[in-house]
């Protein structure tokens, strides 16, 4: 676990700008008209609509996506009653988690009031602002009264996460741990060490799952809570035992099946765990020091099933697995409450998710390849991208079925797709690519079959029905890699281009290449030797029709790959060159950037070809190209250097394509600022249009620009490089490309291959 110093934590909260959250406008505000719509006089109209139809507040305001994180600072983390103001960093942190995991906006509100009645009155008065209330870090037993009252008096979801978040996640973990241990929840003996808000709520939820109260022993700081003890709170009375033979934790855990610790560190010993029943389940959830360390628990006996609240050990009980998605589902149906049915739906969804195959992104984050349901993995990891779809949908559905939803969801697959797009897991662009590719899956060769990233991408592309992969490489080695990564290659073709049984195909490919390049000094022998290389052999598979598309680039230098592509595949006869394009999917729209990879110092003829190819490629993606050809000058203001060749290329393109929206040369700020461009250069062919395609004057500027934009805006989706101008669908990947990057390029290659087939059939 990374050690966090005081200095680092303070610098994190102070630097750049103080705090962790901010408010950003979601509507245009640059013009007088924008401001008149946003405020006076335009704002009066939605106000009147809401007055007439109160529920329309969800339509015209952010209420439906706004949660208040409210605390009085009486039980902050492990720090205790440090006051409302001192707890503000925690509330801001909770707001950050709501946003990054659930896409939910948050106002953190610190109320300097310890009296429960007055605290509730303050919350009730501000409640109309919000779609939900997340109570946080309020001490017991006041927190029970506060939540119960607010749930009665407010018609929006209210949840004290310290109680129910921990309860929901630990209940899901307990459900699965019992399944791993082969035990029935109705029969197991449970010891709960701690009797605060979280402990009470956890135990209530275990009972709702089927645990028997008679089998539960709860302890507080005074020892076992027995029914004959005086001055018990109503909450503790629920789990007071009639047993008189147990008084201490040591006595309570003897023979127990489950230990749940919500107390303090180092109170559970190895001998205590050894005294428990077979396959004991130990949830040591005190933070940052658990009731027993993971190492000591595992060393005590080999059959222990262990969870902690820490991220550096397996099976972390982490509230972030629950609250963003529970509120997300509740908000999306404009729920009036978060009820028991919704909480139980979240428990089941979280538990079920741990039994499904783990996404590659989760394995990558934790640097493992063996996360499968069992003793070391019975709770989903917090980074699992499926939590938002599975848990939120389950909660929303439970809200509808239990009658607390104002707005029903009818298209569940569409809803899940919206959630994926909300957090940037998938966009409309990539979904469109994948859906189109699935309609016409093609045979795609993956050159570097032994590379773990490419191997995972090939398996994922097949699982998504995007293509039928063909892997190049030694079958034994590929299967060893796949076994280590727990990937199934049973239905995937593997070709060992160096095997003896490939001699005939190598000879055929070599003969064809030698004949094609005979005037360039190629001999059959030289071509035959080339066919032992993955790029020559793989591209020849496509050239000869044994495959439909080819993906390469993780190992090989681009310069070599470009050379092979020109020799084996060749450039389309109507062009002098080929190029590549990257697509940037940003908050401001989709932009097509060329040429990012191939042509280092293009002259005006090559730039004209790149512009032609760019127009063709943008249309390939069903967009109408609006092209700005860039330089450091505007429309002939510099009569020397690189602007001249751009200027000439623009003139040629406008001559050839009189109806194409293309102009330049121009600086990038004029290209992207329509108002600025139209005011200063009203003669431009781009007048009134939003540019979506940028053609750069050379490789350095194009490559540097897209990588700069990617670095400055890591949330922007990058698709590419997309090949433009070769005779066959040969596509490249970046050496640092992720599995998803390669899957996206595979979808492009499949569509490219299908379009190529249609075109050839028409000829």
N, C-alpha and C positions, 0 to 999 in steps of 0.2 A: 504494500500500500504506500502510495506517495506521501511523504511526510510534509505536512502543511505548516509553514512557519507563520508566526504572528506578522512579520514584516511583509511576507508575500500576500497574506490575506488582506491586510490593510491597503496595500498598494493596488490589489485587484479591485477593491471597492472604491478607491479614490481616483485612480488614473483615468485618462481620457475625459470622462465626465463623471461626477459623483453618482453612486448608485448603480443599479443593474437594469432598470426598465425606463421606458420613455413612451410618450404618446405621439402618434403620427397621424396626419390627416389621411383620409381615404378617398377624398373627392378632390377634383381640380379646384385651385384657389388662385390662379395667376392673373385672371382678368376681373374686371369690375362685375361682369355678368356672373362669374363664378361666385364672387363674394356676395352678390345680391341673392343668389340662389341659396347659398350656405347660411346666410343670416337674414337681415332685414332687406327687402320685404318678403322674400320667398319662403323663409322658414315658417311664416304664419300658416301656410297651407297644411303641412304635415301636423302642426299643432292642433288645428281644428279637426283634422281627420281623426287624430288620436282621442280628442275630446268626445267625438261622436261614437267612435269604435275603439275602446281601450286596447283591445288585443292588437290593433294595427301598430302599436308602439314597436312590436317586433319587426314590422315591415319597414318602418321609416327611421329607426334608430338602432344603435348598437346594443340595446338591452339584451337581445337574444344571444349575444356573444360576449357578454360582460359579467364577470364574477367579482365580488368583493371578497378579498382575503382580510378578515377582521380578527383582531386580537386585542386583549387588554394587557398582554405581557406578563401574565401571572404564572406561566409554566413554559418558559421559552427553552426549547431543546433540553439539555441537561443543566441549564443555568438557573432554573427556578424563576422566582418572581423578581425580574429585573426591570419591570416597568414597560409601559406601552412604547415609549420612544426608543428604548434600548432594543426592543424586539423588531424594530422596523427593517433592519437588514434581512432578517429571516423572512418577513412577509414579502419583501421585494424578491427574495430568492424563490419563494413559492410562486410569485407572479411570473418569474422567468420560466419556471418549469411548466406552468399552465400553458404558456405561449409556445415553447419549443416542442412540447409533446402533444398538446391538444389544439393548438391554434387559437387559444382562448385569451381574450384581453382581460386584464386585471387592474383594478385599483386597490392598492393596499391601504387599509384604514386602521390606524392605531387609536384605540379609544381609551382615554385616561379615566377609567371608571371600573372599580372593583365590585361595586354593588350590583348583583345580578339583575335586579329590577331596573335600575337606571341604565345599565348596559343594554338590556333588551329594548328599552324605550328608544335609545339612540339608534340602534340597528333598525328598528321598525320604522323610524322616521326617514331613514335614507334608503330603505329597501326599494322604492319605486324606480331607482336608478338602475337596478341590477336584474340580471336574469337568474342569478344564483348567489348564495352566500356560503363561503367556505370559512367556518370558524376554525381558529388556529391558536394553539398554545394558551389555552385557558385551563386553569387548574380544576381538579376535582375536589369536592363534588359539585361546585357551582356550574361546571360545564354541562352536567346532565340537565340541570334545570334550564339553563340558557337555551340549549338545543331544543329541548322538549317544548318550551314556550314558543320559540320562534317558528318551529314547525307547525304549531297550532295557529299562530297569528298571521303568518305570511303565506302567500300563494305562489311562491317560487321555491326551487330546491334549496334546502339548508342541510349542510353536513359538517359535523365536527370531524375533521380528517384524522386528528390524533386518535380518536376512537375508532371510527369506521374504516378508515384507510388501512390501518394496521390489521384490523379484524378481517377485512375482505381478502387481503393478500395472504395473511397467515392461514385463513380458512381454506383458500385454494391450495396452499402448500400442504396443509394437513390432509386434505382430501387425497391429494396425489401421493404423499408420503405413506399414508395408510395403504393405498393400493400397491405401492412398491413393496411394503412390508407384508402384504397379504392379510391385513387385519380389517375387521368390521368396526366402524366408528361407534356403533351401539354397544360394543363389548369392551372397548379399551378404557383403561384407567388413565386419567389425565390429571397432571399436577400443574397448576398455574401459580407461578411465583411472582406476586405483584397484584395489587388490587386497585390500581388507578383507573383512569378513564379507558386507556387502551386495553388493559387486562379484562375489565368488565365487558367491554364490547366484543372483544375476541371470544370470550367464553360464551356469551349469548349467541354468537354466530355459530360456534361449534355445536351448541345445543340445537340450533335450527337445522344444522346438517345431520343431526341424529344422535349426537352424544347424549348420554344419560347423566342428569344432574347428580344422581347418587354415586356416579363413578368419578366425580370431579372433586379435587381438593384444591382450595385456593389459600394462598398465604399472603399476609401483608408484613409490615415491619415487626409486628408483635408475634408472628408465628402463624400456625394454622388457624384459619377463621372457623370457629365452631359456633354452633347455634346457641350455645349457652353463654356466649360472650355478651357483655353489656355494651350499650351505646353503638351498636352497629348501624352504619348507614343503610338506607333501603337497598342500595346497589349490592353491598356486601352480604346482606341477608339472603339475597337470591342464591348465593353459592356457599352459604355456611353449611358445614357438614355436621351430621349427627354423630360421626365417629369420635370416640374418646381415646383411641389407641394411637393417634398421631398428633404430635405437637410441633415437631421441627421439620425442616426441609429434608433432612437425612431420613427421617422416619417416613415422610410422605412419599418420597420417590422410590422406596423399596418396592419392587414388583410392578412399578408403574410402566405403562406403555409409552406415555407421552409426557415430556416436560416442556412447558412454555414459560420462558423467562421474560418478564417485562418489569424488571426491578433494577438491580445494580450489578456491577462487574464482580467476577471471581467469587461467587457464592455457591457454585456447583462444582463438586470435586470429581475426580476420575473414579474414586471408589463409589460415589453415589451413582454414577452412570453404570458401573459394573453391577450394581445391585438391582438395576431395572430389568424389565422383561426382555425376552429375545427381540432382536431388531428394534431397539428403542429409538424413538423419535425425539430429538432434542432441538428445540427452537430457542437459542440463546440470543435474545433480541435487544438486550441492553446496549446502548451506544454511548461512546465509542468502544467501551470495554465490555464484551459480552459476559454473561454469567459464568461461562467457561470458554476458554479459547478453542478455536477450531482444531488446532494441533493437539491440544490435550484431550479433547473429546474423541478425536479419531484414534489417538494412541491408546485410549482406555479400552476399546474393544472394536473389532473390525466390522461389526454389523450395525453400528450406529448410523442413523440417518440424520444429518446435521444441517441446520440453517442458522444464519446469523443476520444481523442488519447491515453487515459490511459488504462492500462491493468486491473486495479482494479474495472472497471465498465463495464456494458454490452455494446455490440456493439462497440468494439474498432476499430477505423480506424487505421490500422497498416500496413505500407508499406511492412512488411515482408510477408504479405498474398499474395503479388504480385510479387515483383522483382525477387526472386530466381527462381520462376516457369516460369515467362515470359522469362527470359534469358535461362532457361533450355530448354524450347521448341524451342526457336530460335537457340540455339547452336546445338541441336540434328538434325536439318535439315540443318545445315550450312547456316543459313539465311544471306542474304545480308543487311537486315535492320529489325528494329521493326517498322511496319507501323500501320496505324489506324485500319486496319482490325484485326491485331493481338491484339491490345489493347482492341478493342471492344469484341473480343473473350474471353479475360481474364475477362472482366467485366461480361459477361453472365455466364461464368463457375463459377466464385466466387459467383454470385448471386444465381445460381441454386443449388450450394452445400449447402447453408444455409437451403434449403427446404428439404434436405434429412435427414433421421434419423442420429442422432449424434453418432459417435463411442464411445465405452466405455472409451477409453483412454482419450478422451476430457473431458467427465464427471468427470473422476477420477482426472485429473489435476486441474479442477476448483471446485472440491468437491461439485458437484451438480448432480442431476438426472433428471432435468426437462428442458433441453435445447431442445426446440422445436420451430419451426418457428413462430415468433410472435413479439410483441413489445420489448421483452427483448432479442431476438435472431434473428436478420435479417442479420447478417454478420458472416461468419465462424470464429472460433477461430484460432489464429495463430498456435496452436499445432495440428490442424486437419491433420492427416496423408494423407488424400485424396487430399489435395491441389496439391501435386506434380503430381499426375496422372491426375486429372481433368483439372487443369489450363495449365500444360505443354502440354498435348495432344491437348487441344483446341487451344493454341497458335501455336503449330507446324502445325496443320491442316490448320489454317488460313494462315500461311506463305506459305504453299504449294498451297492453293487455290488462293492466291493473287500473286503468281509468284515470290516470293523472296527466295524460298528454293532451295538450290543446290542439296540436297540429300533427296529424298522422303522417307517417312515411309509407308510401306505397311501392316505390321502386327501390328495393333493398340493394340490388347490385349497383344501381346508379348512386345510391347513398354512399356505399363503400368506396366507389370510384371518386366521389366528391371528397371523401376524407383523405384518400391517398393524394389527391391533388392539393388539398389544403396544406399538407405538410411537405409538399414537394417530392414525395416518394415517386410520384408519377405525374406526368402532365398530359394535357390533351394531345400534344404533339406526339409524345412517345406512345400513348395509348393508340392513337390513330395508326402509327407505324406498325405497332405490334398486331393490332386487329387486322390491318390490311395484309400483313405477311401471313397471318394465320389462315387467311382465305385461300392462299396459294403457296403452301410450303414447298421449298425447293431443296435440292441437294447442295449443301454448303461444305466446302473443304476448310478445315481449320489447320493451318500450317504447323503451328507449334503445339501439337497435341500433348506433349509432355509438360508444358507449362501449366502449373496449377490454375492460374487465372483463366487461361484459355480453355482448359479442360472443364472447369466449372461453368464457364459461359456456354460451352457447347451442350453440356448436360441440361442447363437451364433453358436454353433455346429450344431444345427438343421437348422438355417438359411443358413448355408453353406452346408447343405445336407450331413454332415459328419456322422450323426447318428440320430436315433430316441430316444430321451432322455426319461428316466423314473426317476422321482424325488421321493425321499423318504422324507416324512414329513407330517405334518398336512395340509390338503388342504386349510383351511381358512387362516392359518398363511402364507403359501406360496403365496397365492393369494394377501394377504395384502402387503407382501414384494414386489411382482411383480408389484403391482399397484403403490407402492411408487417409484420403479425403472423404471416405465413405460415400463414394459416388457409384452409381450403377451404370456400367457401360454395356450391359447385356444386349441391347438392341441398337447399338451404335457401331457403324462400320469403321474398322481400323485398317489402314493401308500402310504396310512397311515398304516404302519405295526402294529400300536397299535389299529386300529379300530376293532369293533366287527365283521365286515364282512370279516376280514382277519383271523378269528379264524381257519378256516379249513386249510388254507395254512400254518399258523404258526404250526399247529399240524403236518402236513405232513413233513415240514422241520425239526421239532424237532424229529420226529420219525426216519427220515433218519440219522440225526446227532447222535442220541443216539445209533443207531445200528452200525454206523461206528466207534464210539468211546467207545463202550461198555467196552472194555478191558482197558480203561483209566479212568474208574470210572464214566462215564456219565450215568445219568438216564434220562428218558423221561421228568420228571418234571423240572430238571435242564436245559435240552436243550430247553424246551418250554419257560422258563423264558428268556433264551438267545435271543430268537427270537423277543423280544421287543427292542433289540438293533439293530441299523441301520446296523452295519457291519455284524453281524450274519445273519440278515434277507436278506440284499442285496446280500451278497455272496451266500446265499442259493438260491436266485432267479437264479443266474448264474449256480450254481451247478445242479439245477433241470431242467434247460433248459427254464425257464420262461424269461430269459434275456441272452444276449450274452457276456456282459462285465460289469465291475464294477469299478467305480472311487471313491476313498476315500482319507482321509488324512488331510483335513483342520482343523478338530477339534481334532481327536483322536491321542494319542501318537503312534508313530511307533511301540513301543514294544507291545502294545495291538493289533494293526492291524496285526502285524506279527503273533501273537499267534492265532488270529481268522482265518487268512488265512491258517495256517497249519492245524487247526482243521476242518474247513469246506471244503476247497478246496483240501488241501494236496499237497505234493511235488511230482513231477513226479518220478515214480518208479526207473528210471535209475540214479537218483541223490540222494545224502545224504542231500542236502540243496538247498535253492534257494537264489537268490541274486538280486541286482539291479545295474543298469548302468545309468550313465548320459552321454549324448552326448554334447560335446563342439564344437560348430561351430565357428572357429576362422579365422583370416586372413591367418593363416598358414595352414589351412585345418580343417577337421573334425576329432575329437578324441573321442574315446569311453573309458570311465573310469569306472572300477569296483573294488571292490564292495563297493558302496557308502552308504549303508544303513543297511544291514542285519547282516552280520557276523563280530562280534566284534574281536575275536581272532582265526582266522581260522588255523587249522593244515594243513599238506601237502595234506591230502585227500580232505578237504574242498576247499583248494586253487586249487586243480586239477579240482574239480567240477566247481568252479568259472571260471576257464580258459575255460573249455568245454562250459559252458553257454555263456561266452563272445564270443567265436568263433561262436557259433550258432546264437547269437543275431546280431552280425555284418553282418553275411550272410543274416539274416532276412532283413536287410536294403540294401541288394544288394551290399555289399562291400566285398572284399576279406580281411579277417582278417590278420593283421601283428601284432603279440602280443609280447610285452615286459613285462616280469614279474619282478617287481621292488623290490629293497631293497636298503640298504645303502652300499652294496659291489658289486663287479663285478666278476661273474663267479668263485665263490668258494674262493675268496680272504679272506673271513672270515669263519672259520670253526665252529662257535658257534652262538647261538642266532637265531633270525628270518631268517637270510639268508639261513640257512640250510633247513628249511621247504620249502622255495621258490625254492631252488636248487633241492630238491627232487621232487617237483611238476612239475618243468620243465622237469626233466628226465622222469617222468611218461607220461607227455603229448607228448614228442617227441617219446616215445616208442609206444604209442597208435596211434598217428597221424604222421607218418613219413614224410608226405608231407606238414604238416601245418607249416607256418612261425611263429615259437614261440621260444623264447630263454630268458635266464636270469640265475640267478638273475643278475640284472644290475641297476646301478644308472640312474636316470631319464635323466640326461644330455647326457649320452651315448645312451639312448633309442631314444632321439629326434634329436641327431646330427649324421646323417648317416656317414659323413666324419670322424668324430672323432672315432666313433665305428668301422668302417671298417679298419681304420689305426691301431688301437691298438688291436682289436680282430677280425682278418680276418677270423677266424674259425667259427664265429657266423652264425647260420642258417638265420639270418636277413641280411646278407651281401648284400649291394646294394639296400636294401628295405627301404621305409619310413614307420616307425611305425605308426599305426593308433589306436592301442588298448593298453591300459595301465592297467595291473592288479596289484593292490597294495597289500602289505603283510598283511594289517589289515584295519579295518574300520576307525580308527582314521586318518591314512595317506590318504586314498582315499577320505574321506569326507572333510578333511581339505584342500586337494589339489584342488579339484574342486571348493570349495568355495573361496579359495585364488585366483585362476585363474579368477573366476567370479568377485571378488572384484577389482582385479588389471586391469581387462579388461572388463569394463561394457558393451562394445559394442559386446562382444562375446555372441552368442546365446546359451542358455542352454536348453536342452530338457531332461526331466527326473523328478523323477527316473522312469526307465523302468524296470518292473519286469521280472526276468528270472527264470524259473524253476518250477512254480506252474502248477497244472493240468488245470487251466482255466485262462482266461484273467482277472486277478485282478490287477489293477494298482493304484499306490499311487501318491499323490501330496504333494509338500512341503507346510507347513502351511503358508508360505509367498508367495505362488505361485500366479501369476497374472491370469487374465481371459485368456490371450493368452497362458500362460503356461498350463493351464488345457485343453484348446482346442487342443493344440499340443499332450498332453498325450491321449486325447480322440481319436485323429486320430490314434495314435499307438495302442490303445486298440481295435479299430475297425478292423484294419489290422490284429492284433493278433487273434481276434475272427474269422475272415474270413479264415485265414490260418488254424486255428484249425478245422474249419468245413470241409475244403477240405481234411485235413489229416484224419479225422474221416470217411469221405465218402469213402476214398480209402481203409480203413481197412475192 
